[in-house]
């Protein structure tokens, strides 16, 4: 009849008409426990975007920190090696056939020291955790953090640049001026050593203390040897004309 739906108006005792396929409620088949589950993908889950940004920023800051420390320590070693090598050259302890090679090595060590010093300064400037501005790194006593220690580093940087620039301009300046400025290399070594011991976070480590004592002792010994050698030569040159 019109207006009745499926299953309405049936006589008792008779079977209801089967519902249309579209009107039947959907039943889910029970899951077979023997069915193998799909294995979950192994490996670490991807981090959220915020955590990824924070993690990458932390890695970047640590990278700048380790770069600053490593470049500063290696620059200290290179400056020490350059001063020691220069003393050996001036004392003429090497053979004449190797003098040119030794002089080139001395110049290379000086340039390498400037590169490492520049890397040290840039790494400190980009490290946000330390909080140094360019004024703190280039202007003496502009830093409020251990100003004396920072000043030693600034003095060493400027004197190192002066020594290397005059060495490159040796053809255009007098030898007396070059020699006077070149002697400032000993001041550079002393300033770098003071800066490393006063500003370094690991300056109290036994390895650092042993290196500082060994470097100062070696440079001091070679310097005394060089001065005594120059004094003997001067005395010899003054006594020869009198004997003649």
Secondary structure, DSSP 8 states (H G I E B T S, - for coil): -TT--TTTT--TTS------GGGS--------TTS-------S-----HHHHHHHHHHHHHHHHHHHHHHHHHHHHHHHHHHHHHHHHHHTT-S-GGGHHHHHHHHHHHHHHHHHHHHHHHHHHHH-TTTT--HHHHHSTT--SSSHHHHHHHHHHHHHHHHHHHHHHTTTTS-HHHHHHHHTTHHHHHHHHHHHHHHH-TTTTSHHHHHHHHHHHHHHHHHHHHHHHHHHHHHHHHHHHHHH-
